[in-house]
Amino acid sequence: MTPSLPEGANVALWNILCDGPFTIDIAAESGTPQANPIQPQFLKGVTFHAERESEWKGTVVPYIRLLTFTVASTTDTFFIGAMLKALPDIANNILRVDMNGFHWFSGVSGNRKSNPFMILASNLPSLREMSFSLHTSAITDSMWGERQLLELERTRPDKAKERRVRTVAEVVGRYGMAQIFNSRALEHIRLVYIKSEMITPFIVQGTPEVVLANIRKWLVQGFKEHDREVVVELSLAA
C-alpha cells in the first residue's frame, strides 16, 4: 500500500519511490559496480537538480522520512556519510537507523579516536529510532594477560580460552558510546545481543546478560541526566 501523498508532492514520482523497499541496505547500495553516493539506487534514478528543488523537498525528502537505513559495517558508515554530504536535506530527515554491524567495530584505541557508527548517529539530527548490536566477543575479554595467554596456549589450550565479562565502563568506553547522548531527537533505542554459542561456554567470570542490563540502565540514566526520556529496549538476536 502506497503511503499517503504529502501535500504538494509530485504524484508520479511519489508512486515510483514508494514502490519499495522501505528498509535500505547500505551494504547492497555500496556493493555494486555502479555504487554512487550521489545517486543511490534506492532513489530509483532520481537526482537532485537545483532548478527542481521544490520537487526534491516536497517529494523526495518526505519519502526519506519513511525509510530505515541498515548499516552493517564501518565501510557502510563511510558510504552513507558520503551520501549525506552529497544529497541536500537527507541528513536532517533520516529518522531510523539499524546498526546491525555495530559489534564489528574493533574499539576505540590509540589510532582510532572515535566510533564511526556513533559519529554517523550524531550527524543525523532528526534520528528518532536506533538499533545497534553487541556480540559476546565484544562484551568479554580474555581472563589472562598477554604473557600468561601465550604460555597457556602452549601448555593448556582449553584454559587459554577462558574469558571474563567486561564492566559497563569498559564496554561503553570501548565503543565510545557516550557520544550517543549527542543525538538529541532520539526516542527509542534497541540494543540487540548476539549470543555466541562458541564463546559463552568459556566465560568463567561474570554474566553477559547482567552487564547488558546495566548498559541499558546506563543509557536510560544518561539520557535522564540530559533531561531526556528515551526508551531503551534490550533484546536477543534471533
C-alpha positions as CSV (number, residue, x, y, z in Angstrom):
1,M,0.0,0.0,0.0
2,T,1.4,3.4,-1.0
3,P,1.8,5.8,1.9
4,S,-0.3,8.9,1.9
5,L,0.7,11.5,-0.6
6,P,2.3,14.6,1.1
7,E,0.7,17.9,0.2
8,G,2.2,19.4,-2.9
9,A,4.2,16.2,-3.8
10,N,4.7,15.0,-7.4
11,V,2.2,12.1,-7.6
12,A,4.1,10.1,-10.3
13,L,7.4,10.5,-8.6
14,W,5.9,9.6,-5.2
15,N,4.4,6.4,-6.6
16,I,7.8,5.4,-8.1
17,L,9.7,6.0,-4.9
18,C,7.1,4.3,-2.7
19,D,7.1,1.2,-4.8
20,G,9.5,0.0,-2.1
21,P,11.6,-1.2,-0.3
22,F,11.3,0.9,2.9
23,T,14.4,-0.7,4.5
24,I,17.5,0.4,2.7
25,D,20.5,-1.9,3.0
26,I,23.6,0.3,2.7
27,A,25.8,-2.8,2.1
28,A,23.7,-3.5,-1.0
29,E,23.9,0.1,-2.1
30,S,27.7,0.2,-1.8
31,G,28.5,-3.3,-3.0
32,T,27.6,-2.9,-6.7
33,P,29.9,-1.8,-9.5
34,Q,27.6,1.2,-10.2
35,A,27.6,2.3,-6.5
36,N,27.5,6.1,-6.2
37,P,26.6,8.0,-3.0
38,I,25.5,10.9,-5.2
39,Q,22.9,8.7,-7.0
40,P,22.0,5.8,-4.6
41,Q,19.9,3.0,-6.1
42,F,17.0,3.4,-3.6
43,L,16.2,6.8,-5.2
44,K,15.5,4.8,-8.5
45,G,17.3,7.3,-10.7
46,V,16.0,10.4,-9.1
47,T,18.8,13.0,-8.7
48,F,18.9,16.5,-7.2
49,H,18.7,19.4,-9.5
50,A,18.7,23.0,-8.2
51,E,16.0,24.0,-10.7
52,R,13.7,21.3,-9.3
53,E,14.5,21.9,-5.6
54,S,10.8,22.2,-4.6
55,E,10.2,18.7,-6.1
56,W,13.1,17.3,-4.1
57,K,11.9,18.9,-0.9
58,G,8.2,18.2,-1.4
59,T,8.5,14.6,-2.7
60,V,12.0,13.0,-2.1
61,V,12.5,14.3,1.4
62,P,9.1,13.1,2.8
63,Y,10.0,9.7,1.3
64,I,13.3,9.6,3.1
65,R,11.5,10.1,6.4
66,L,9.7,6.8,5.8
67,L,12.8,4.7,5.5
68,T,15.0,2.7,7.8
69,F,18.7,2.5,6.9
70,T,20.6,-0.6,7.7
71,V,24.3,-0.1,8.4
72,A,26.3,-3.4,8.7
73,S,29.9,-2.3,8.7
74,T,32.3,0.6,9.1
75,T,32.5,0.6,5.3
76,D,28.8,1.3,5.2
77,T,29.3,4.2,7.6
78,F,31.7,5.8,5.1
79,F,29.3,5.3,2.1
80,I,26.2,6.7,3.9
81,G,28.4,9.5,5.2
82,A,29.4,10.5,1.6
83,M,25.7,10.2,0.7
84,L,24.7,12.6,3.5
85,K,27.2,15.2,2.2
86,A,26.2,14.9,-1.4
87,L,22.4,14.9,-1.2
88,P,20.7,18.1,0.2
89,D,18.4,17.7,3.2
90,I,18.9,13.9,3.6
91,A,20.9,14.1,6.9
92,N,18.2,16.1,8.5
93,N,15.4,13.7,7.5
94,I,16.7,10.2,8.3
95,L,14.6,9.1,11.3
96,R,15.5,5.4,11.7
97,V,18.8,3.6,11.5
98,D,19.5,-0.1,12.2
99,M,23.3,-0.5,13.0
100,N,23.3,-4.3,12.9
101,G,27.0,-4.3,12.3
102,F,27.9,-2.1,15.3
103,H,29.6,-5.1,17.0
104,W,32.1,-5.4,14.2
105,F,33.8,-2.2,15.2
106,S,37.1,-3.2,16.9
107,G,37.0,-0.5,19.5
108,V,38.3,3.0,20.3
109,S,42.1,2.8,20.7
110,G,45.3,4.8,20.2
111,N,44.8,5.3,16.4
112,R,41.0,5.1,16.4
113,K,39.8,8.1,18.4
114,S,36.1,7.5,17.8
115,N,33.4,5.0,16.7
116,P,32.2,5.7,13.1
117,F,28.8,4.3,14.0
118,M,28.4,6.9,16.8
119,I,29.7,9.6,14.5
120,L,27.0,8.7,12.0
121,A,24.3,8.8,14.6
122,S,25.5,12.3,15.8
123,N,25.4,13.5,12.2
124,L,21.6,12.7,12.0
125,P,19.9,15.5,13.9
126,S,16.4,14.1,13.4
127,L,17.3,10.5,14.3
128,R,14.4,9.1,16.4
129,E,15.0,5.3,16.4
130,M,18.3,3.5,16.5
131,S,19.2,-0.2,16.9
132,F,22.7,-1.5,17.5
133,S,24.2,-4.8,18.2
134,L,26.7,-6.2,20.8
135,H,28.3,-9.6,20.4
136,T,29.5,-11.9,23.2
137,S,33.1,-11.4,22.0
138,A,32.7,-7.6,22.4
139,I,31.5,-7.7,26.0
140,T,34.0,-10.2,27.1
141,D,37.8,-10.4,27.3
142,S,40.5,-13.0,28.0
143,M,41.0,-13.9,31.6
144,W,44.7,-13.7,31.1
145,G,47.4,-11.2,30.4
146,E,49.4,-11.4,27.2
147,R,52.3,-13.4,28.6
148,Q,50.0,-15.8,30.5
149,L,47.9,-16.3,27.5
150,L,50.8,-17.2,25.3
151,E,52.0,-19.8,27.8
152,L,48.6,-21.3,28.3
153,E,48.0,-21.6,24.6
154,R,51.1,-23.7,24.5
155,T,50.5,-25.8,27.6
156,R,46.8,-25.7,28.4
157,P,44.9,-24.5,25.3
158,D,41.4,-25.0,26.9
159,K,42.4,-22.9,29.9
160,A,43.6,-20.2,27.4
161,K,40.1,-19.8,26.1
162,E,38.6,-18.7,29.4
163,R,37.0,-15.3,29.4
164,R,35.6,-12.7,31.7
165,V,32.7,-10.3,31.2
166,R,33.8,-6.7,30.8
167,T,32.5,-4.0,33.0
168,V,29.9,-1.4,31.8
169,A,32.7,1.2,31.9
170,E,34.9,-1.0,29.7
171,V,32.2,-1.7,27.1
172,V,30.9,1.9,26.8
173,G,34.5,3.2,26.6
174,R,35.5,0.6,24.0
175,Y,32.6,1.7,21.8
176,G,32.6,5.4,22.5
177,M,29.0,5.1,23.5
178,A,28.8,8.3,25.4
179,Q,28.6,10.1,22.1
180,I,25.0,8.8,21.8
181,F,23.9,11.5,24.1
182,N,24.6,14.0,21.3
183,S,21.6,12.6,19.4
184,R,19.0,14.9,20.8
185,A,16.0,13.7,18.8
186,L,16.3,10.0,19.9
187,E,13.1,8.5,21.3
188,H,13.8,4.8,21.1
189,I,17.0,2.6,21.2
190,R,17.1,-1.1,20.7
191,L,20.2,-2.9,22.0
192,V,20.5,-6.3,20.4
193,Y,22.6,-9.0,22.0
194,I,24.2,-11.5,19.6
195,K,24.9,-14.5,21.8
196,S,27.8,-16.7,20.7
197,E,27.4,-20.4,21.5
198,M,31.2,-20.8,20.8
199,I,32.3,-18.2,23.3
200,T,29.7,-18.4,26.1
201,P,30.9,-21.8,27.5
202,F,34.3,-20.3,28.2
203,I,33.0,-17.4,30.3
204,V,34.2,-18.1,33.8
205,Q,33.7,-14.7,35.4
206,G,30.6,-12.5,35.1
207,T,27.3,-12.9,33.2
208,P,26.8,-11.2,29.8
209,E,23.1,-10.6,30.4
210,V,23.8,-8.7,33.6
211,V,26.3,-6.3,32.0
212,L,23.9,-5.8,29.1
213,A,21.1,-4.9,31.5
214,N,23.4,-2.5,33.2
215,I,24.4,-0.9,29.9
216,R,20.7,-0.4,29.3
217,K,20.4,1.3,32.7
218,W,23.4,3.4,31.9
219,L,21.8,4.6,28.7
220,V,18.5,5.4,30.4
221,Q,20.2,7.3,33.2
222,G,22.5,9.1,30.8
223,F,19.6,10.5,28.9
224,K,17.8,11.5,32.1
225,E,20.9,13.5,33.1
226,H,20.4,15.3,29.7
227,D,16.8,15.9,30.6
228,R,15.6,13.3,28.1
229,E,13.2,10.3,28.3
230,V,14.4,7.7,25.9
231,V,13.0,4.1,25.7
232,V,15.9,1.6,25.7
233,E,14.9,-1.9,24.8
234,L,17.2,-5.0,25.2
235,S,16.6,-8.0,23.0
236,L,18.3,-11.2,21.9
237,A,19.2,-11.6,18.2
238,A,17.1,-14.3,16.5
